[in-house]
Amino acid sequence: MADPSIPAAFGAGLLSFLSPCVLPLVPGYLAMMSGLTGAELAEASAVAQRRLLRSTLLFVAGFSVVFVALGATASAIGDLLLDHKVVLNRVMGAIVIAMGLFLAGVASPRLLQSERRLHVSPSRLCPYAAPVMGVAFAFGWTPCIGPVLSGVLTLAATENTVWKGAFLLLVYSLGLGVPFVA
């Protein structure tokens, strides 16, 4: 019998692509990655199509690297987390209490009130712009696609080997990436 987690992971990737956080941004990402204007994208000469395809494939490769690494990590530490479940529950409980105190205004650590940003101009990256943007997409949009991604990461964490977990996230990345390429 075929493993149902594989089509589920691919479907989860498709669902992530169709989310309101990703789908409306596709034209902007394609234009920024390829360096083509909207008019050039609409006319789509053979040269422009090849440039867009190459950029899109590199973009997909960039976020795939991040998601596969997340899958491998989830698989590798899944058993470790289960072995230390009681201690982790207590530590996470303390963190939840600390965050509650922060939100209530009882404590206000400066670290939690600051923001760090990395400003990178795609034009300065030249051939590396698309994969770097793919990596940034994976990290930046993880909160938005998080509910779906966390389901796939949970599947990966329950896999017997790191390779199976990483493979599930590769399949998820394909589900998210195929519509970008199409």
ABEGO torsion letter per residue (X at the ends): XBBAAAAAAAAAAAAAAABAAAAAAAAAAAAAAAGBBAAAAAAGBAAAAAAAAAAAAAAAAAAAAAAAAAAAAAAAAAAAAAAAAAAAAAAAAAAAAAAAAAAAGABBBAAAABBBBBBBBAAAAEAAAAAAAAAAAAAAAAAAAAAAAAAAAAAAAABABAAAAAAAAAAAAAAAAAAAAX
